[in-house]
Each structure stands twice: as structure tokens, then as C-alpha cells.
Amino acid sequence: MEKFDVFLAHNSLDKPEVIAIAKKLKRYNLNPWLDREQIFPGDNIHEAVFQGISQSKVGAFFISQNGLGTFQENLELGGIIQFFLKKRKEQSFRVIPILLPGVSDIPENFFYLRQWAWIKFTSLDDPAALEELIRGIRGRVTEIKAPPETPETTSIIQPTPTKIPEQQSNTDEEAERIRQQQEEAERLQRKQEKVERLLAAENRRQQEVEKLRQQEEAERLQREQEEAEKIAELEAAAERERQQEAAKQERERVKRMGLRLLRLQQEQEEAERLQRQREQENDDLSSDKGVDYKRLRDLLKARRWKEADQETLAVMLKVANREKQGWLDTASITIFPCNDLRTIDQLWVKYSNGRYGFSVQKKIWLEVGKNEDAFYARIAWQITAKWFFGGNLSSRSRNLDLTAPEGYLPFGMWWVIGGCRIWDLFSLRPDL
């Protein structure tokens, strides 16, 4: 529904001139749309402008020496042309370019505005231009009556005198003028159609350009994706190769480490063998009676304590030359060679890490104050008589290993010592 006669699109810098023209239009009973009067604080500017255009019969587009304002060019001009194209078939909306004083022609960059007949104001008090604007807004040949005189209107457009329709010459002139207007309208219509064709062609060209650009962009993206996939594939292959190389190097490192460990183990075993050999070579196996102590040493070294205990008895009987008797008496203990007694004792002490041996037993004997019962309790022995001869000597410990009490071994030879007590033995052999 049309509420306004004309929509006044203008640069804000030209607002005083446009307001002056709007006031003159109002005196001729025309209702112009002016942003200052129709847009209020809080309104949506775009909606207000488009609504004003759609509710107007005419869109007046002012051009001045100030050029087009941003609001005028980007919003009002587009809205006016868009609404004109929408209402073109109905011919219910017209566009009137208006040149304000100082502008003689429509600028080249707005050539499409030339398809509409424009109005040129030589000054703000240009009555002819004002009359053309009023006729353009009303859209028909009509008599323009002068508004009432007011103190403000010092330069009011004088109404055109009424023509006498009875005069034939005036009728012919009016008919000629109407014909010329029709021809001009047809010419403008053809020009407008040409412009529309050009615009349509330009639009199609732009669509083709955009389509080509999109196609090129899609191809570019496709190439980039393919290149990215190739790069990713190459990187993955390089990563697999790197991992394979790393795995190979790790296998070689493990292999080298294994060989090194094996070599170190072999070297350690060889060192231990040499150490054992040196120890065997360093063991003092001397004997004044020519007795071989190697078996005793090997049994002690292997920690075969029970067999070593039995071997100790055997070698002592052999040294004392009492193998037939099978026991030692006080005399044989007294004259037992010091060298052989020291060899047997040192082998026991060495291979038991200082836990067993005659010298260890003597040290405990002295620690308990030469108390026989305390001595037996300390080393876990039992005896049923104070004398070995005819007595019964046994052990409370069943573990023949290094967990047995200190001084527990050697044990077996005490069964075959007769005619003396244990403290007599230690007193008879101060070399222990």
C-alpha cells in the first residue's frame, strides 16, 4: 500500500537542500519520505529504508557536487533499482534522477541512471525544475495550482496559466507534446531493455566467470589434496623405512650386546677358572708326612661338608700312621706334625669363610672360659660323658652347611680321639 508520493534518496551533506525541496512538495499536498522524519532511534535502518521505498510511488535520487554518500549509494540506490525492476511490468514505480545545482549531467559511473528522464535544478528556486518534479511524481498532465502565500515563501513557483482548450493550436501543441513524450518513453523503454540485456549478459558472464573460478578452485583443491596425499604417503613410507632401519639397528645392537655379554661371561668364567687355579696353586697343601690334601681341599671348596669331615679323619689317621687302629691317642696328638695340622686347619678356615676349623673351635673354647659344657652348647654338640673314651659324642644340628653354628666342624675326628679331653687337646697344641 502506497503511503508516500516520493522517496528522497540523498547524500547527508545535501540534506538542507533536500529538506527545502521536501517542504515545497508538501505545500503542493505531496507526502515525501525523508529519513529525518521517518527513521527514529532504535529503528532498523535497512528495514525502514526498504519499507519506505516499497510504500512510495516514485524514487527520487539526488546527485550533487558532494557525490553519493555511503548510505545513499550502498543502500538507497540498490533498494530503488531493485524495487523498480520488481514493479517494472506493472509500471507502478518510477525513478527520477535529480541533479542539484552545480551538476550538469549524470556521472559516467552511474550511466544506468540515464535510462530515466532526469530533472536539473539550476538553483533551489528553480520553478521549472520544481514543476517537472511535481508532474513526475503525479505521473500525468495536470494543472499545478499555486500553494497559499506564506511569509516564508519568498520564491514560490507561480502556477501555469490555464490553457483555453477551445483553441485548436493549443490542442495540437498539447497532442504533439504528448506524442513526443510517448516517443521519448518508448526510446527510454528500448534503452532500458538494452541495458537490461547488457546487465543480463554481464550477469551471465559473471556467473560463467564464477563457475570457472569455482571449477579452477575445485581443481586446485583437488591437486593440493592429491599432493598432500602423495606427501603423506611418502612420509609414511619414509617413516616405515626409518622404523625398519631403527628395528634393524636395534637387532644389531641387541646382537652386539648379546655377543658382548657372552664374551664378558666367557671372560668372567675364564677369570673365575684362573682365580680357582691360582687359589689352588696358592693353597698350602704341604705335609711333613707326604699326605695329599687335594681331595680335602676340593671337598671343602665344593662345600661337601660331611665328606670333607670324613676326609679330615682319614688324612689325620694317615699322618699319625694309625689307620689300622682307627683312632688317635694323646701321644699321636702330641707329636702330630705342625705343618700338617696347620694345612688341615687353614683349608677349613679358608673355604668356610672363617666359620669352621680347629683354630675357630679353640677361639670359642677360650671365649667360653674353657668351660666344656658351655663349649658344647655353643657349637651344638652333645656328650654323655666327660671323657671321650667310652663316652657318647653327638650333634644337635642336622644342617651340614654354613647355617650350622660357628665352630661346628670338623666334628667326626673327635669320635676317634681317646684318652684325653678336648681342653687337653687345645692345651697340648698351642700352635692352633
C-alpha positions in Angstrom: 0.0 0.0 0.0 1.4 3.4 -1.1 1.7 5.8 1.8 4.3 8.2 0.3 4.4 10.1 -3.0 8.1 10.1 -3.4 11.2 8.6 -1.6 14.0 11.2 -1.3 17.4 9.4 -1.6 20.3 11.8 -1.0 23.7 12.4 0.4 23.6 13.6 4.1 25.7 16.5 3.0 22.8 17.7 0.8 20.2 17.4 3.5 19.5 21.2 3.7 18.8 21.4 0.0 16.7 18.2 0.0 14.7 19.4 3.1 13.9 22.7 1.3 12.6 20.8 -1.8 10.6 18.5 0.5 8.9 21.5 2.2 7.9 22.9 -1.2 6.5 19.5 -2.2 4.4 19.4 0.9 2.9 22.8 0.1 1.6 21.1 -3.1 -0.1 18.4 -1.0 2.6 15.8 -1.7 3.9 13.4 1.0 7.6 12.8 0.6 9.6 10.1 2.6 12.5 11.8 4.3 14.8 9.8 6.6 15.0 12.5 9.2 11.2 12.3 9.6 10.7 8.5 9.2 13.7 6.9 11.0 13.7 7.1 14.8 16.2 5.9 17.4 16.2 2.1 17.8 14.7 1.5 14.3 16.4 -1.0 11.9 17.7 1.4 9.2 17.7 -1.2 6.4 14.2 -2.3 7.1 13.0 1.3 7.4 14.6 2.3 4.1 13.2 -0.7 2.1 9.8 -0.2 3.7 9.9 3.5 2.7 10.8 2.6 -0.9 8.1 -0.1 -1.2 5.5 2.4 0.1 6.4 5.1 -2.3 5.2 5.7 -5.9 8.4 7.4 -7.0 12.1 7.1 -6.1 13.9 10.4 -6.4 17.6 10.1 -6.5 19.6 13.3 -5.8 23.0 13.9 -7.3 25.2 16.8 -6.2 28.8 18.0 -6.3 29.3 16.2 -3.0 28.9 12.9 -4.8 27.0 9.9 -3.4 27.0 9.3 0.3 27.9 5.8 1.5 24.4 5.2 2.8 22.9 6.6 -0.3 25.0 4.5 -2.7 25.1 1.2 -0.8 21.6 1.1 0.5 19.1 3.5 -1.1 20.3 3.3 -4.7 20.3 -0.5 -4.7 16.9 -0.6 -3.0 15.3 1.8 -5.5 16.6 -0.1 -8.6 15.7 -3.4 -7.1 12.1 -2.2 -6.4 11.9 -0.7 -9.9 12.8 -4.0 -11.5 10.3 -5.7 -9.4 7.5 -3.3 -10.4 8.6 -2.8 -14.0 5.8 -4.9 -15.5 3.2 -3.1 -13.5 4.8 0.3 -14.3 3.7 1.3 -10.8 7.1 2.7 -9.6 9.2 5.3 -11.4 12.7 6.5 -10.8 13.6 10.2 -11.2 17.3 11.2 -11.1 17.5 14.8 -9.8 20.6 17.0 -10.4 21.2 19.6 -7.7 22.7 23.0 -8.5 26.3 22.7 -9.8 25.8 19.3 -11.6 25.1 19.4 -15.3 25.0 15.7 -16.2 24.7 12.3 -14.7 28.2 11.0 -13.8 29.7 8.3 -16.1 29.9 5.7 -13.3 26.1 5.9 -12.9 25.3 5.7 -16.6 22.5 3.3 -16.0 20.5 6.2 -14.4 20.4 7.8 -17.8 17.7 5.4 -18.9 15.3 7.6 -16.9 14.4 11.2 -17.7 16.1 13.4 -15.1 15.5 16.8 -13.7 18.1 19.5 -13.3 17.8 22.2 -10.7 19.8 25.3 -11.6 19.1 26.7 -8.2 16.8 25.8 -5.3 14.3 28.4 -6.5 14.1 26.9 -10.0 10.3 26.9 -10.6 10.5 24.9 -13.9 12.5 22.1 -12.3 10.1 22.0 -9.3 7.1 21.9 -11.7 8.7 19.0 -13.6 9.4 17.1 -10.4 5.7 17.6 -9.3 4.5 16.4 -12.7 6.9 13.4 -12.5 5.6 12.5 -9.1 1.9 12.8 -10.0 2.6 11.0 -13.3 0.1 12.8 -15.5 -0.5 16.2 -17.3 -2.3 18.3 -14.8 -2.7 21.8 -13.8 -0.4 22.8 -10.9 -2.1 25.2 -8.6 0.0 27.6 -6.6 0.0 26.9 -2.8 -1.3 29.6 -0.5 1.0 32.6 0.1 3.0 32.4 3.3 5.7 34.7 4.8 8.3 32.1 4.4 7.8 31.5 0.7 9.6 34.4 -1.0 10.1 32.4 -4.1 7.1 30.3 -4.9 6.6 28.6 -8.2 3.9 30.5 -10.0 1.1 28.3 -11.4 1.0 27.9 -15.1 -2.0 29.8 -16.6 -4.9 27.6 -17.6 -4.9 26.9 -21.3 -8.0 27.5 -23.3 -8.9 24.1 -24.6 -11.1 25.6 -27.3 -8.1 26.9 -29.3 -7.1 24.4 -31.9 -3.5 25.5 -31.9 -3.1 24.8 -28.3 -4.7 21.4 -28.7 -2.3 20.5 -31.5 0.7 21.6 -29.4 -0.5 19.5 -26.5 -1.0 16.5 -28.7 2.4 17.0 -30.2 3.9 17.2 -26.7 2.1 14.0 -25.7 3.4 12.3 -28.8 6.9 13.4 -28.1 6.6 12.2 -24.6 5.4 8.8 -25.8 8.2 8.6 -28.2 10.6 9.5 -25.5 9.1 6.9 -23.2 9.4 4.3 -26.0 13.0 5.3 -26.6 13.7 5.1 -22.9 11.9 1.7 -22.7 14.1 0.4 -25.6 17.2 1.8 -23.9 16.1 0.2 -20.6 15.6 -3.1 -22.3 19.0 -2.8 -23.9 20.5 -2.0 -20.5 18.7 -5.0 -19.0 20.1 -7.2 -21.7 23.5 -5.9 -21.1 23.1 -6.4 -17.4 21.7 -9.9 -18.0 24.7 -10.7 -20.3 27.1 -9.3 -17.7 25.3 -11.3 -15.1 25.7 -14.5 -17.2 29.3 -13.6 -17.8 29.9 -13.1 -14.2 28.2 -16.4 -13.5 30.4 -18.1 -16.0 33.5 -16.5 -14.5 32.4 -17.5 -11.1 31.7 -21.0 -12.3 35.1 -21.2 -14.0 36.7 -19.8 -10.8 34.9 -22.4 -8.7 36.0 -25.1 -11.1 39.6 -23.9 -11.0 39.4 -23.6 -7.2 38.0 -27.2 -7.0 40.8 -28.4 -9.3 43.3 -26.6 -7.3 42.0 -28.1 -4.1 42.0 -31.5 -5.7 45.6 -31.1 -6.8 46.5 -29.9 -3.3 44.7 -32.9 -1.8 46.5 -35.3 -4.2 49.8 -33.6 -3.5 49.1 -33.8 0.3 48.2 -37.5 -0.1 51.4 -38.2 -2.0 53.4 -36.3 0.6 51.7 -38.2 3.4 52.3 -41.5 1.5 56.0 -40.6 1.1 56.3 -39.5 4.7 54.6 -42.8 5.8 57.0 -44.8 3.6 59.9 -42.8 5.0 58.6 -43.5 8.5 58.2 -47.2 7.8 61.7 -47.3 6.3 63.0 -45.3 9.4 61.3 -47.7 11.7 62.6 -50.7 9.8 66.1 -49.2 9.9 65.7 -48.5 13.6 64.5 -52.1 14.2 67.4 -53.4 12.3 69.8 -51.2 14.2 68.1 -52.4 17.5 68.5 -56.0 16.5 72.2 -55.4 15.6 72.6 -53.6 18.9 71.0 -56.4 20.8 73.1 -58.9 18.9 76.2 -56.9 19.7 75.1 -56.6 23.3 74.4 -60.4 23.5 77.8 -61.1 22.0 79.4 -58.7 24.4 77.6 -60.2 27.3 78.6 -63.7 26.1 82.1 -62.5 25.8 82.0 -60.9 29.2 80.5 -64.1 30.6 83.2 -66.2 29.0 85.8 -63.8 30.2 84.3 -63.9 33.7 84.2 -67.7 33.6 87.8 -67.7 32.4 88.7 -65.3 35.2 87.0 -67.4 37.8 88.7 -70.5 36.4 92.0 -68.7 36.6 91.2 -67.5 40.0 90.4 -71.0 41.1 93.5 -72.2 39.5 95.5 -69.5 41.3 93.8 -70.3 44.5 94.5 -74.0 44.1 98.1 -73.1 43.2 98.2 -70.7 46.2 96.7 -73.2 48.6 99.3 -74.5 51.0 99.0 -78.3 50.8 102.3 -79.0 52.4 102.7 -82.2 54.5 105.6 -83.4 56.5 104.4 -87.0 56.0 103.8 -86.7 52.3 100.0 -86.8 52.6 98.0 -85.4 49.6 95.4 -82.9 50.8 93.9 -82.1 47.3 90.8 -84.2 47.9 90.1 -82.5 51.2 90.6 -79.1 49.5 88.2 -80.0 46.6 85.6 -81.3 49.0 85.8 -78.1 51.1 85.8 -75.9 48.0 82.6 -77.7 46.8 81.1 -77.3 50.3 80.6 -81.0 50.6 81.0 -80.7 54.4 80.1 -84.2 55.5 82.5 -85.8 53.1 85.2 -83.2 54.0 84.7 -84.1 57.6 85.2 -87.8 56.9 88.3 -86.9 54.7 89.7 -84.9 57.6 89.6 -88.0 59.8 91.2 -90.1 57.1 94.1 -87.8 56.4 94.8 -87.3 60.2 94.9 -91.1 60.8 97.2 -91.4 57.8 99.5 -88.6 59.1 99.6 -90.3 62.6 100.1 -93.7 61.0 97.1 -95.1 63.0 94.9 -96.2 60.1 94.9 -99.7 61.5 93.8 -98.6 65.0 91.3 -96.1 63.5 91.7 -93.6 66.4 94.1 -91.1 67.8 95.6 -91.2 71.3 97.3 -88.4 73.3 100.7 -89.3 72.1 99.7 -89.2 68.4 98.1 -85.8 69.0 101.1 -84.6 70.8 103.5 -85.5 68.1 101.1 -84.6 65.2 103.2 -82.6 62.7 102.6 -78.8 63.0 102.8 -78.4 59.2 100.0 -80.9 58.5 97.8 -79.7 61.4 98.2 -76.1 60.0 97.4 -77.2 56.4 94.2 -79.0 57.5 93.1 -76.1 59.7 93.8 -73.4 57.1 91.8 -75.3 54.4 88.8 -75.5 56.7 89.0 -71.8 57.7 89.5 -70.6 54.1 86.7 -72.5 52.4 84.2 -71.9 55.3 84.8 -68.2 55.3 86.2 -68.4 58.8 83.3 -70.4 60.3 84.9 -73.9 60.7 88.3 -75.3 61.7 90.4 -76.3 64.7 91.5 -72.7 65.3 87.9 -71.5 65.3 87.0 -74.1 67.8 89.9 -73.2 70.0 88.9 -69.5 69.9 85.4 -70.4 71.0 86.9 -72.6 73.8 88.8 -69.6 75.1 85.8 -67.3 74.7 83.6 -69.5 77.0 86.3 -69.6 79.6 87.4 -73.1 78.8 84.0 -74.3 80.1 83.4 -77.7 78.5 79.6 -77.6 78.8 79.4 -74.0 77.5 81.6 -75.0 74.6 79.4 -77.9 73.6 76.3 -75.8 73.9 77.9 -73.0 71.8 78.7 -75.3 68.9 75.6 -77.5 69.2 77.4 -80.7 70.4 76.2 -83.3 72.9 78.3 -85.7 75.0 77.2 -88.2 77.6 80.4 -88.4 79.5 83.2 -86.0 80.4 85.7 -88.3 78.7 85.7 -89.2 75.1 86.9 -92.6 75.8 83.8 -94.7 76.4 81.7 -91.6 76.1 79.0 -90.8 73.5 79.5 -87.6 71.4 76.7 -86.4 69.1 75.4 -83.3 67.4 72.1 -81.4 67.8 72.4 -79.8 64.4 71.3 -81.6 61.3 72.4 -79.0 58.8 75.9 -79.7 57.5 76.2 -76.3 55.7 77.2 -72.7 56.5 74.0 -72.3 58.5 75.4 -74.6 61.3 76.8 -72.8 64.4 80.3 -71.4 64.1 82.9 -74.0 65.1 80.6 -76.9 64.4 83.0 -78.6 62.0 85.2 -80.6 61.9 83.3 -83.0 64.1 83.9 -86.6 63.1 87.6 -86.8 64.2 86.5 -86.2 67.8 84.9 -89.6 67.9 88.3 -91.3 67.5 90.3 -89.3 69.9 90.7 -91.4 73.0 92.4 -91.0 76.4 92.1 -87.1 76.6 89.6 -84.4 76.9 89.0 -81.5 74.4 90.8 -78.9 76.5 93.7 -81.2 76.8 93.9 -81.3 73.0 93.8 -77.5 72.7 96.4 -77.2 75.6 98.7 -79.8 74.0 98.7 -78.0 70.6 99.4 -74.3 71.3 100.1 -73.9 67.5 96.3 -74.0 66.8 
